[in-house]
Amino acid sequence: MNGGQLAVEAQRIRPGLRVLLTSGYAASALSQNELPETLRVLPKPYRRDDLAANLRLVIAEGRQPSSSAA
């Protein structure tokens, strides 16, 4: 099992789990449709600013309400 497969399985077991993959392999797997598009992938090498921005996005995605209240 690779990291991408682990992330998919972890999200299956725990829906709503937020994942940020940081891997050159994961980026190529995503382009080959081996991973769901819902997984955020930060290809290596990356800058600290890019990591910080992606972490903020993943955290913000988890805070979005699942339905809007009127």
N, C-alpha and C positions, 0 to 999 in steps of 0.2 A: 504494500500500500504506500503510495506516495503522499506528499502533503496535500495536493489537490483532492485526492480521493478521501483523505482523512477529514478535510474540511467539509466535504459533501456529506459524509457519514455523520460527523458531529452535528451538522445542521439538521440532518434527518432525525437524529435522536433528541436534539434540543432545538426545536423551531425558534427562530428569532435570534439565535446565536450570531453575533457579528464576527466576520472573518476578514482579515487583510492578508493576502498571500504575498510574499516577497521572494520571488524566485524566477530565474530565467526560464526554467523548465515549465513553470506554471503558465507563464506568458505564452509559450509556444503551444502548450496543451489547450489553452483557451482559444487560440487562433485555429486550432484543429477541432474545435467543438467537443473536446473531451471534458470540459468543465462548464457548469452552468454560467450564463452571462451575469447572474446575480452575484457571483463572487468577484470582489474587487481584487485586482492584481497589480502590484507595483513591481515592475521588472528591475532586476539588479543589473548594473550598479545604480544606486539612487542617491540623491542628496538628502541631507537631514531635513531641509525645507520641504522636499517632496514627501518624505515619510510623515512629517508633521501634518501636512495638508491632507494626506490620505487618511490618517488616523482621525482627524477632525471630521472628515466626511463619513467615515464608518460609524463614528460615535453619533453624529447627527442623524444618520439614517435610522439608528436604533431608537432615537427619541421621537420620531415622527409617529403621530397617532395612527392607528390602523383604520379608524373611521372618523370622519369629521362630525362634530356635534353641531347642530343648528340651533 
